[in-house]
């Protein structure tokens, strides 16, 4: 009996360590986005390079956590809620790694914008507003993961519509700029890539929140309507 209790406590400690590493990876990814946006707004080319170089740290964390999960599954053969938690971790770190890729993409585009002599400086007001929503979604999705908070998960899913609306607004504006002045085409296309990267960050944050609902409720809500998700959360 004592041996079983010891094994159970050890298993719980392993699961908790994995969850903590996911949140640590989330913090790193959030910092990458902030630095990339700072580089875009300030035109700091060194900061762009730093974000690009740090992407390998995000990748390494994904690989390490994935290996830990595989080891736990092989050794412990978890069932039910514990297995769902490990599956949620594996899915979540994949989305976090992709968010890291989007941050590196923003840094690359910022470097392109500022490393050539152009008369037009990028307009970043809308990008800042859009990125603010996406960053808040990421923070809340990680918070929902940490606290198994279904209400916050549903809120993140709802917020994704706002990011999509902001993206469409940026797209309309950039098309207008390009039509009015062809000299803005090059920088407008680069800003469009940045806006798309931010929109994808929102999508990945939404995915993470949906995984939390799966972890708690045991139901996959990735391809259902917002109304169905809210019913599931309330039920």
N, C-alpha and C positions, 0 to 999 in steps of 0.2 A: 504493500500500500504506500509506504513512504517513498519507494522508488518511483511509483507511478506519479505521485504528487510532485516529486522532484523533476521528473521528466516533463510534466505539464507546465510547471513554472518556468522551466528552461525554454520550452516551446513558446510560451507567452512572451518571454524576454526576447526571443528571436524575432517574433512578429512585430513587437514594439520597436525593435532596432531598425527593422526594414521600413516601418511607417515613418520613423524619424528621419531616415535617409531620404525618403521621398520628399519630405518637407524641406530638407536641406537643399536638395536638387532644385526644388521649386524656388527657393530663395535665390539661388545662383542664376536661374533663368530670368527671374524678375529683374535682377541687377543688370543682366545683359541687355534686356529691353530698355531699361532706363538709360544706360550708357550709350546705346545706339541712338536713342532719341536726342540725348544731350549732344551727341556728335553731329546729328543732323541740324539741330538748331544753332549750334555754335560754329559749325564748320571745322571742328577740331579733327584733323586727319589722323593724328596719333591715337586719338580715342577710337576712331574707326578701326584702326589696325589692332588695337587692344581687344576690341569686341570680337573681331575675326579670329584672333589668336586664342582667345579664351573658349572658343566653341568646342575645342577638343576636351576641355574639362567637363562640359555638359555631357558629351558623348561617353567619356570614361565613367561618369556616374551612372548613366543608363546601363552600360555593360555590367558594371559592378553589382548594381541592385538586381538586375535580371539574373545574374549568376547566383546571387544569394537566394532568390526566390526558387530557382530550379533546385538548388541544394536542399532547401527546406521541404519542398514538395517530395523530392526523392527519399529523404530521410524520415520525414514525419508522416507522409501520406495523409495530409489533412482532409477533412470532409466538411461539407455544408458551409457554415459561415466563414471558417478559417480559409477554406479553399477559395471562396468568393473574394475574400480580402486579398489573397495573394494574386489572384487573377486581375483584380482591380489595380493593384500596384503595378503589375506588368503592363497593363494598358495605359495607366496614367504616366508612367515614365516614358513610354513611346511618344505620347502627346507632348510631354515636357521637352523631350529631345527635339521634336519638330518645332516647338516654340523657339528653342535656342537657335535652330536653323533660320527661322524668320528674323530673329534679332540680328544674326550675322548678315542676312540679306539687306536689312535696313542700313547696316554699317557700310556694306559694299556700295549700295546706291548713293549714300551720303558722300562717300569717297569720290565716286564718279562726278557727282554734282559740283563738288568743290575743287577737284584737282584739275579742272579745265577752266580757262579764262572765259567767263560769260558775263554778259551785261545783266542778265536776269538772275536775281537771287531767288531761291525757292520760297514760296509762300507757305508757311507752316502752321497757320492758325487752326485750320480745319484738321490737319494731321494731329496736332496736339490734343484737340478736343476728342477726336476719335481714339487716340492712343490712351487717353485718360480712362475712357470707358473700358477698353480692352484690358488695361492693367488692373483696374478694379475687379473685372470679371476673373482674372487669373488669381488675384489675392483671395477673393471670396470662394473660388472653387477649391483652393488649397485649404482654406479655413473649414469649408464643408467637409473635406476629406479628413482633416485633423479631428473634427468634433462629430463626424457622422451626422451632419446637420442637413436634413432634407429640405427645410424651408429655404435655406441659403442656396442649395443646389437648384431649386426651382427658380429662384430669383436670377441666378446666373443664366439659366436657359432663356428666360424672358429677355434679359439684357442683350442677348445676341442679336435680337431684331434691331436694337438701336445701333449697334456697330454696322450692321448691313445697310441701314438707312444712311448713316454717315458716309459709308463707302460710296453709295450711289450718288450722294450729294457732291463728294469730291470728284467723282468721275464726270458728272455733268459740268462742273466748274472747269475742270482741266480741258474738256472738249471745247468749251467756250473760249478759253485762253488760246488754244491752238488754232482755232478758226479765225480769231481776231488778229493774231500775230504769229505767223509761222516760225519766228525766231524762238518762241517759247516751246516748240515741239519737243526738243531733246530733253530739257529739264522737266517738262510736264510728264513725259513717259517715265522718267526715273521716279518722280513723285507718285505716279500711278502704281509703280511696282511697290513702293513703300506702303501706300494705302492698302494695297492687296495683302501685303505681309501682315499688317495690323489686323485686317479683317480675318485672316487665317488664325492669328493669335486668339481672337475672340472665339472662333470655331473650336479650337483645341481646348480652351477653357470650358466651353460648353460641354465638350466630350467628357472632360474630367468630372464635371458635376453630374453628368448622366451615369458615369461609372459608380459614383457614390450612391446614387439611388439604387443601382443594381446591387451594390455591396450590402445595403441595409435591407432592401425589400426582396432581393432575389429575382427581380424582373428587369429584363433588358428594355430600356426605354429610348434606345438610340434612334429608332425610326418611327416614333409615334408623335402625335400632335402635342402642342404645348398644353392644351386642355386635358389630354389624357395623362400627361406627366403630373399636372397639378392635382388631378383626381387621385393618382397613385400616391402622391406625397401626403395628401390629406387623409387618405383611407387607412 
